[in-house]
Amino acid sequence: MSKRTKVALIGNPNTGKTSLFNQLTGLSQKVGNYPGVTVDKKQGLCKLPNGTSAIITDLPGTYSINPTSIDESIVLKTLLTTTEEDKPDVIVVVADVENLKRNLLLFTQIQDLGIPVILALNMADQLQRKGISIDIDSLQKELHTKVILMSARNNEGVNDLKEEIVNYKTITTYSNFNEISSKIDVDYFNELSEKSTNFSVYELWLMYTKQYTSLLSSEENEKLQMFGHDVSKQKKYQHKETIYRYQKINSILKKTYKVDASQATDLRSKLDSIFTHKIFGYVFFFGLLLLIFQSVFDWASTPMDFIDGLFANIAEFTKSKLPEGMFTDLLTDGIIPGIGGVVIFIPQIAILFLFIALLEETGYMSRVVFLMDKIMRRFGMSGKSVIPLISGTACAIPAIMATRTISSWKERLITILVTPFTTCSARLPVYAILIALIIPDTKVLGFISLQGITLLGLYVLGFGAAIIAAFILHKTLKIKSNSFFVIEMPNYKLPSAKNVFLDVLEKTKAFVFGAGKIILAISIVLWFLASHGPSSFDNVEKNITENTVNQQLSEQELAQKIASAKLENSYIGIAGKTIEPVVKPLGYDWKIGIGLIASFAAREVFIGTLATIYSVENNDEDISTIKQKMASEVNTFTGEKQFNFATGISLLLFYAFAMQCMATLAIVKRETKSWKWPMIQLVGMGALAYLSAFIAYQILK
């Protein structure tokens, strides 16, 4: 079997690199992490025209291989590695035809590393609309490499690119740096080149300026250290390097690249005047959010009801076919209801991810970042903080990692600390079922769902809490900080169905399997704790039977009393009764208290926990689904429905503010290099959650 060609995809953000990666690899993708770094590493398999295959690695988007963030440093480390397994055979630099000048800076740097490079000019379908013309043949000669004009979105030119990847060994390597270094300081770079014979002078320059010397031998490293570290000279020479690169790029583009604005048919400026307007921009954004949360409820209701009923039927079928015993009880009362508590919310989560993917694909998300920058500045953050906050609606973990693009440590720290306030997908199952239980399914003005408005209100509440917390931190944190805000406004694009599908599929799978593992483990533990106790259940059953002999209970009512008594005398019942005084002022009984504690592992565990507890307790065959079990639950103190309006609002507020995710705390510790900040989050958000829930219940009860 032929050796697979290793291809690295590199490009500026918003050049269509992801679209090209999806076209080349399709469904043959896997996502992991770079060694020692919690940054996504996307790889996929691509079939080539000659029958062989290539491993495509999608490197993080970067403007330069002089990194200013952790994501960008991944690119440099990947390209400088000497490990045969990791070093690419050929590099495909993806460039946007509209921003070719800026893109070529990265290309010329990559070219100087001595690895075969192909330049893929993407978004060729935009040439006529933008009034752009490119002389490809001349550009190839000037750049000394292969240039492919393509449109990844329309699958045009992709086969041509595959042909060039097959023939990558015929591409001659070319270096611009010798000419550049002679203009900067010829003696300086000649002396630097003598420090190692295994690397080019440009590679040594990158290692030297970025202190990335792990690939050098001890002797080479020692020589490089003796070269000195004049930081002011390094910065001065890097600045000159960039100037000389752009001078050459300008001279090349004058010969090969023409823009005739009179021929453009671009609607971008007209759309921007609406979407970034100081009044209408916010109105449109808020209306869009309302549409999203309306859809989350309206579109998902039918499939959710189907899934809810399906898992109830599976549990019932399993109980009828398997013999009575511990294993059957584990399946029907523990595992099936627990997993059902996660799977039921797949439609809502997928719909939410679908809208987020569409906003990113169309280019609208960048307008939101620009729009929000002025507001965020007042609260100690910048427009760049909006991306983690919006990403937090999917999951706080990648959102917190996304703060690495924020250059100011103070702004980054504030964003890290407040991001968990934004409503993540793990909260959505709790919100969805509680809203369905306490908010009537009625329409406001005949078409706006009251449940959808409530859900939007909770998202706004979370974002508002994040903003207020950021303002307090901005005023209290004594950290000196200077920052600037730069964002690229990509072109508006029709969403690629393939990109959207793969994005939604990947994120939904990550949620389901990530939550599913936790739910499965906790469901088994909870079932055991709820089905066993320190004393024999036979005595409990005997006592209930004797005490109710004169009450003329039906067989069903007697069975229900016995099941409830067994649950109260189980390990989990005893633990729940112990913590009940703490949660009772919030309107919760001991069962909800157990759900709260379990959900500190992960918020979405709450519904699965209650499903498991109620399944162990409830023997009524007419009450089979998770919703039915929660709706029929009665508070033993008040005799009223447990999930009434006051308790429901109390729970919604508790989950809106509480830090209930151990994985998020771990990633905050990793990003801040200290346990101080995650502990502040845990205690501060927990206290706010308890106080808010207490006040709400006491007012509404």
N, C-alpha and C positions, 0 to 999 in steps of 0.2 A: 504494500500500500504506500502511495506517494506521501511524502512529508507535506503537511498542511502549511500553507503560506500564512504567516502572521502579519495581519494588517492593522495599523492603528489609524483610527479616524480622529482628526484634530480640526478644530475650527473655533472662531469667535462664537459667543452666544448668539442665538437667533439667526444662524446661517442655514438652518435646515439639516443640521448634522443628524439629529434624531430621525428625521424622515428618511434620510439616506440609509441609516443603520437599519431601520425597519424594512426598507425595500430590499436590502442585501440579505438580511437574515430571516425575515418573516417571523414565524413562530419558533424558530430554532434559537431561542435566546435564554440566557440565564443571568441572574443578578447575584453578585456576591459582594465581598468587600476587598479593598486593597489591603495587603498585609500590614497590620498594625494601625490601620486608619479606618474609622467608621464612615467611609465615603463609598457610595455605590460604585461597583465595577460591573459594567454591562458588557457582556460578550455574546457572540452568536456565530453560528456556522453558516457559511455562504458557499453554494455550489458554483464552481467556475466553468467556463465554456469547454475547457479541455478535459473535463471529467474529474478533475481534482477538486479540493475544497480549501477554503481559507477560514481562519479564525479571525473574526472582526472584533476589535476592542474599541468601544466608544469612550474616548477619554473625556474628562470634564471640559466644558467650554472655557476658553482662555483667550485673552487679547494678546498675550505675549508669553514667552517662556522665561521671562524674568518674573517669577511669581510674587503676588502680593497677598495671597490667601492659601489656605491648606489645600483647597480643591485644585488651584493652579499649580501648586508644587508637585502634585501627582504627575502632571504632564512631564515636567522636567525629569523627575526621578525615573519615570518609565522610559524616556528616550535616552537617558545617560547610562542605564543599566548595562552591565556586561554579561548578565545571565542569559544564556542562549534561549531559555524557555520564555523569558519575558521580553527580550529585545525584538522589536518589530522588524520584519524583512523589508516592508515597504510602508510608507506613510501616505495617507490620502488627506490632504489639507482641503477642507470644504470652505469655499468662499462665496459670499453673496454678491451677485453681479452689481448691485446698487452701491455697495460699500467696499468696493474692490481695493481702494487705496489703503484703508485701514487693515483689511484682511491680509494684504500682501506683506505687511510688517511681520506678522507671525510666520508667513510662508518663507520669507528670506531667512529668518532665524532657524527654522526647522531645516532648511536646505543646507545650512552651514554645519549640520551635525554629521554629514557624510552618509546619510541613509537615503536610498532611492525615494524620491518624492513625486507624487502625482497631484496636480492642482485640479480640483473639481469645482468648476464655476456653476454654482447651483442657482435655482430660480430663473432659468433661461426663459420661462414663460412670461417673465416680467419685463423682458427687454423692450418689446414694442410699446407696452403701456408706459414705460418710464422714458421712452425716447433714447434708449441706450444702444450703441453699436460697438462690437468688439471684433478686432482682427485677430482671430485665434492663432493663425499661422505665425504672424509676427510676434504675438505674445509668447508663443512657445520658444521661438528663437531667442527673444530677449531674456526669458527666464531660464533657459537651458533645461527645460523639463517638458513632460507631457501635460497638456491642458485639455480637459474634457468639459464641453459645454453641456449642461444637463438640467433636468428638472426632476428632483427626487419625488416631488408630490405627484407628478403626472407619469412617473416611471419612464421618463425620456432620458436617454444617454446612459442609463444604468448598465446596460449590456456593454457599451463602449468602455465604461470604467472597468468592468470585469475583465475585458480583453487586455487592458493595460496592466491590471494586477497580475494576470497570467504571465505577461512578458516583462515583469518588473526588473529582471536582471539586465535587460537591454537599456534601461534608463541610466544615463551617465550622471554621476554625482558632481555637483558644482558648488563652490564656496565663494560667498561674497566677502567673507571676513578678512581675507588677506588684503584686499584693496582698502577696506574700511580701517583696519588696524594701522596700516601705513600712514593714513591721514591723521589718526589720533596721536600715536606715539610709537614709532616703529621700534625703537630700542627697548621700550617697556615690554612690548609683546614678544619681541625676539627672546628676551630674557625669560619671560614666562613660558615660552614654548620649550625651553631647555629642562624644565622641571619634570617632564615625563615624555617618553617616546611612544607610549601606548594610547595617548589621547591627542586630538588636534588642539591647536591653540585656542580655538573657540570653546571647546569642551572644558579645557582647563580654566578659561576665563569665567565660564558659568559656575564651575565648581568653586573657584576662588571667591567670587563675589557673593555666592549663596551659601558658602561654608558647607558644601555638600561633597565631602572628600572621602566618603566611606569606600568608594571604588578604587581609591589609590592604594598602592602598597605603602608600608610604613616608611620606606625610604623616600618615595615620591611625596608622601604627605609631609614629611619633615622638610623637604626642599621647598614645598609650597608655603609652609608656615614661615620659613626663613625669608620668604619673598616680602613679608611685611603686610600690614593691614591698614593702609591709609584710606579710611572710609571716604573722606572728601574727594580723593583722587578717583576712587572707584565710581562714585556717583557722577562725577564730572565726565569720566570716560563713557559711562553708560548713556549719559545724556547725549554726548557727541555721537555715539554709535547709532542711537535712534535717529538723530538728525541726518546723518549720512545715508542711512537706509532709506529714509523718506525722500531724500534728494534723488537717489537712483530710481526709486519707485515712481516718482513724479515724471522723470525723464522717459521711463518706459511707457507710462500711461498716456503721455502726450502723443506717442506714436501709434498706440494700439486701442485707445479707449475714448469714445466720443459720447457726449450727452447733448441731445437737442430737446430742451424743455418744451419747445413749441409743439413737438410731436407727442408729448406725454398725454395720457388719458387717465391721470391718477385722481382717485377720489379721496386719497388719504387725508389731505389737508382739510377737506370739507367735513370728513367724519371726526377728525381731531377737534375741530372747532366746536363740535357738540359734546363729544365724550370727555374733553378736558375743560369744558366751560366752568367758570367759577360757581355757577348756580345750576345750570341744566346738567352738568356732569354728575353732580351729587344726586340730583333727582333721578337721572337715568340709572345710576348705580343702585340706589335704594329700590327702585322699581324692579330691577333685575333680580335683586336678592329676594324680593317678595315673590316673584315668579318661581324662583328656584325652590323655595320652601313650600309653596303651594303644590308644586309638582312632586316633591318628596312624599307628601301625604296622598294626593289624589291619584298619582300614577301607581303608587306602591301598594295601595290598599287591597286590591284583588289578589296579586301574587302572595302578599303576606298572609291573608286569610287562608289561601290554599295551603301554604307551607305549615301554618299553625295547625290546620286540620289534619294535614298529612302526618305530622309527627305524632299527633294524638292517636291517629289510626294505626300507625306503626307500633306504638306502645301497647295499644289494645290487642292488636294482632299477635304481637310477641307474647303477651301474657296468656292469650288463649291457646297458643301452640306449644309453649314450653311448659314443662312440669313446674309445680310450685316449688319454691326454694330460694336460697340466697342469691344465686346467679341470676335468676329471672327477675327478682326484685331489683338487683343492681342495674340490670338493663332497662327495665320499664320505669323505675322510679328515680334512677340516678343518671345514667348515661344519656338515654334518649331525650328526656326533658331538658337536661343541661345543654346538650348540643343543639336541640331545637330552639333554645333561648338565644342562640347566636345566629343560626341559619335563617330564622324568620326575618332578620333585619337586612339580609343581603339585598333585596330590591331597593330599600331606601338608601343604603350606603352606595350601591352601584349608581343610582340616579344622582346622588350628590357628587360622586367622583366624575360622572359623565359631564355635569355642568362645569366643574372646575377644569377638566381637560379641554372642553370647548372654549372656555375663556382664555386659556393659555395658548391654544392652537390658533385662535383668530388674531392674537396680538393685543386683545383688549386688556389683559392683565397688566401690561406695562403702563397703560394709560391710568389704571387704578393706582399704581404705585406713584406715578407723577402727580396725580390728583391729590393724593393723600399726604404728600411730602410737607406741604405748608402746615397742615394740621398736626402731623407727627412731631414737627420741630418744636412746637410749644410744649410737648410732653417729654422732651429729652430723647427723642428718637429721630429717625429720618425716614424718607420714603422707602429706603431699602428694608426698613423694619416691617413694612407691610407684607412683603413676600413671606417671611416666617410666620407672621400672624395669620395670613390667609392659608398658608400651608398647614397651619395648626388645625384647620377644620378637617383635615384628613388624619393627621397624627402629629403629636407634639415632638416626637423623637426626630424625624427628618427635618421638621421645622426648626428645631433648636440647632441642628447641624447646619442648616442653611444660613445661620447668622454669621458664618465664617466670611461671608462676602462684605460684612460691615467692618470698615477699617478702624473706627473709633472703639476702643475697649469699653468705654463707659456706655455708649449707645448699644454695643453688642451685649454687655452684661444686663442692661435694663431689658432688652428684647428677650434674652434668655429667661429672665426671671418672670416676665409677664406673659409669655407665650402660652403657658398651660391654662390661662384663663379662657382662651378662645375655645369654642366648643368643638372638640374632636369627634371623629366618627365613633369612638368608644362610648361617648355620652349619648349618641343618637338613639341606640336601642332603649336606654332608660327614659329619655325624653319622649320618644315615640309612644311607648306603651302607657306611660303615666298621662300624657296628654289625651290619648284615646280613652282613658278611664275617667278623667275628670272634666274634660272640655267637650261640650256637645258638638256633634258633627253638623254644624249649621253654617249657612252662608251669610256673609255680611254684604249688603248691597246686591244680593242675589247671585254673586259669583266668586266672592273672596271667602275662602275657608277660614273659620275661626280657629281651627286647629293649626292651620298653616301660619296664621298671624302669631299664634302663641309660640310656635317653634322659631319663627323669625325673631320674636321678642327675646327669646333665650339666647340666640346667637348675638343679638345686639347687646344684651346684658353682659355676656362674656367679654365682648370686644370693649364695651364701656368700662368694665372692671379692669381690663388690661391697660387701658388708657389712663385711668385714674391712678392705678398702682405705679405706672411708669412716671407720672407726674410727681408722685410722692418720692419715688426713688431718685428722680432727677434732682430734687431739692435736698435730699438727705445724703446721697452718695458724694463723698468728697474726692472725686477722681477728676484730674485735669484731662481735658479732652478737646481735640480739634478734629473736625471732620468736614468733608465736602460730599455733595450728592451728585452723582453722574449716572444717568440711565439712558440706555439705547431704546429708541422707539422703533420697534420692528414694523414692517409693513403689515397691513391687514391681509389676512389670508382666509380662504375657505378651509374649514377644518378637514384634515385628512381622516376619513373614516377608519382607515387602518391604524393610524397613530392613536386616535381616540379609543378605539376598541382595545388595543394592546395596553394602553395606559390604565383604562378602567379595569381590565382583566387582571393586570399585575397588582394594582392596589387593592382590589377586592379580595384577590387570593391571599395577599399578605395579611389583610385584616382577618379573614375567615380562618386561615391556618394558624396565624399567630394567636388569635383569641381562642380558637378551637382546642389547641394544646392545653392552654390554661384551664379552659372550661372543663375539658375531659378529666384532667387531674383533680380539679377542685370538686367536680360532681361526684367522683368516686369517693373522695375523702368525706365530703358532706353526707353522702348516702350512708357510709359506714357509721359516722358519728350520729346520724339521725335514726339509724336502725338498731343501734346497740347502746347499752347504758351500763352503769356500774352495778345495777341490781337486775335480777331476772325480770323480763317482761311478762312472764307467766303470772307473777304476783300482781302486777299492775292490772292485767286483764281480769284476774279473779276479784280484785277489789272493786273495779268498776262494775262488774256483773252483779256483785253482792249489793253494792250501794244503789243500784238503779232497778232492783228487782220489783219495787213497788211503783215505779214510774210509768209502767206500761209502754215502754219504748218499742218501736218497730225494730226489726232485725237490722235494717239499714242505719237507723239512728244509733243503735247500740254499737254497731261496728265503727261508726264515725267517732263516738265517744272514746272507744278503746284505742283507736288509731291516734287520736289527739293526746290521750293520756300517755301513751307509749312515747310519743314525740317529746312531750314535756319532760319525761323522765330519762330521755336519752342523753348522751354526752353533749350534743349540740343544744338540747333543751336546757340543760343545767347551765351551760356557758351563756346562752341567751338570756336566761332569767337573771344571771349575775350582772349583765351589762344593761338590763332593761331600765333600771332607775336613771341611767345616764341618757338614754334615748327617749324615754317616755315624755319628757317636756317638749320634745319635737313632734309628738304625735305618733311615734312609732312603737310597735310592740317588739318583743324579743326576736321574732322571726326577721323583721326588717333590720333589726340591729345586727343579726348574724350576716345578713346580706351586705350591710355597710362595711363590716369588718372584712368580709371575703373580697369585696370590691376594691380594697386597697391594693390587692395584687394587680387588678385591672378593672376599670370601671364597668366594662360590659359583663363582668361576672355576676353583677347584681341580679339581673333577670334570671339567669341560669340557676343561681343559688335559690331564689324563691321558688322557681319551678321545681327544683329537686325537693325542697322542704315540703311544699304543698302536695307534691306527688306522693311522698311518704305518708303524709297525714290524711290525704283525701281519698276516700273509697267510693265516692259517688260517681257512677259511670256516666251520668248525664253531664258532669262537669269535667271535661277532658282536656280542653286546650289551655294554654298558658294564660291567655286573656280571661277566659271564664273562671279559672282558679283564682286569679287576682281580684276579679270583679266580685266574686262571691265570698271573699274572705271577710270575716266579722271581727271587730275589735272587742276582746273579752271584757274590757273595762267599760266601754260606752254602749255596747250592744249594737252599734251602727256599723256601716260598711267601713272596713279598714282604710281603703283607698278612697276617702272622700276628698272634697275640694281642699280643705285645710291641710290635710296630711299630704296630698298630692303636690300642692304648691310648696310646702315645706321641703319635700324630697327634691323637687325640681331645683330649688334654690341651693340645697346642700350640694347636689351634683354639679351645679353651675360654678361653684366656687372651690370645692374641695380638691386638693391634690391627691388623687387616688390612682397613682400609676407608679409602681416601683421602677419600671424601666425608664420612665422620664426622669426620675430622681437620679438614676445611675448615669444617664447621659448628661445631665446638668453637672454632676460631679466631674465627669470626664472632660467636659468643655471648659469648666472653670478651674479645674485642677484643685478643687477644695470641697470638703463636705459642708463647709459653712453655708454656702448659698442654697444647696438643696434642702438643708435642715430649716433654713429661714422660710423657704417655699412651703415645706410640709406643715410647719407650725402656723405660719401666718395665714395660709389659705384655709387650713383646717379650722382655725379659730373664727375666721370670717364666715365660713360655711355654717358652722354650728350656731353662731349668733344670728345670722340671717334666717336660718330655718326656724330657730326658736321664736324670734319676733313674729315671723309670718304666721306660724301656727297659733301662737297665743292671741293674735289679732283676729284671725279668721275662724277659729274653732267655735 
